[in-house]
Amino acid sequence: MFIRTILSGTVLLATFSVMAADWPAWRGAKGDGITTEAVNTLGDTPLWETNVGSGFSAVSVYKGKLLTAGNKDDQDIIYCLDAATGKEIWNCALKCAATKNFPGPRATPVTDGGNVYMVSRNGDVSCVDLNSGKLKWSQSALADKEVKNLGWGITSSVLLCDGMAVVNIGEKGMAFNAATGEPVWKSKGEGNYSTPEVFSYENKNYLALFATQGLLILEPRTGNEIALYPWPTKPNVNAADPLITASGSRILISSGYNHGSALLEFDGKSLKKVWENKNLCSHFTSPILIDDIVYGVSGNAKGNFCAIKLSDGSLCWKSKVKFGSFIQAGDKLVYIEDDGTLNLIKPSAEKCEVLKTAKIPKLGAAKCWTMPVVADGRIYCRNANGLLVCIAAQ
């Protein structure tokens, strides 16, 4: 199994190496939405497609196995598929009402190479064997009545850190023993929609949690608070993951609902604002940093792709590419608009240069808010109705 550890600001995967083509967790191996795998053009015809049930789970890919989740008949179903063919290897069904309000799971299954970890919209944190699909343990994070669900359901994926499964549930998060499911530390109250991140500053590990009250920096093993930068957003939605620089000294937070963005400086003890403006209002798509330029999606369910300077927050450009989600693949960006239009974009401080566009009509039948994933020469996209499509990343 691999454990996410930190050294000099770089996330390392210990015990064995994750292949460059793998994408084993939410936003990839480093949790930053970046893969080194190059994409030069987009295939026009799906290699395969299948329906995994309603929801917004992205995919994780590890050694030829694809993991995702959806809801069918009031059951959250974790799927393990052959990444090349879409053929089902196993599924694990767990009871969870779909609800009428954007039905299905929000979190993405993540793997440590031996197990798969998943969070339901009702706050059930589960561990499943990667090879067999057998349930190993499950904990209800909301069993304590003082821990609250969110208006649109729990969204945090699991962060695997130091033998723990950490989630953004409760006002300061909570952590479970990844092997047994036993609680390591907890908090009460209401969490938020982003996924926790682990990072290093001056060779010391920290946990970043974009909570309801603002950005929290915690001590990973105990959950003890080190710093808080207040950032309340109506209606209690801080959903995009923080963007943390390689040194760990600067952290960008961004929220929708016309709140905007702020760059914060971290010194190991406190957080101090460098700048704040409304040039980027990230509803739930997490921004990506390339050469001091932050690329993000600004607007609430409607909006556009844009770029700002990390140094001062000034706007570089705002494009005609519509609201959606994206990742970085090599020196390109793979961006899906909410109508299912897939774009290959060259990052630039001067303009938004779309190199290739691929239309996948079936995807447009429902919202495409889920992040695309590139792994092993293939791109995976899904819509809210559960259609999962694989196309060639040529």
Secondary structure, 3 states (H helix, E strand, C coil): CCCEEEECCEEEECCCCCCCCCECCCCCCCCCCEECCCCCCECCCCCEEEECCECCCCCEEECCEEEEEEEECCEEEEEEEECCCCCEEEEEEEECCCCCCCCCCCCCCEECCCEEEEECCCCEEEEEECCCCCEEEEEECCCCCCEECCCCCCCCCCEEECCEEEECCCCCCEEEECCCCCEEECCCEECCCCCCEEEEECCEEEEEEECCCEEEEECCCCCCEEEEEECCCCCCCCCCCCEECCCCCEEEEEECCCCEEEEEEECCCCEEEEEEECCCCECCCCCEEECCEEEEEEECCCCEEEEEECCCCCEEEEEEEECEEEEEECCEEEEEECCCEEEEEECCCCCCEEEEEEECHHHHHCCCCCCCEEECCEEEEECCCCEEEEEEEC
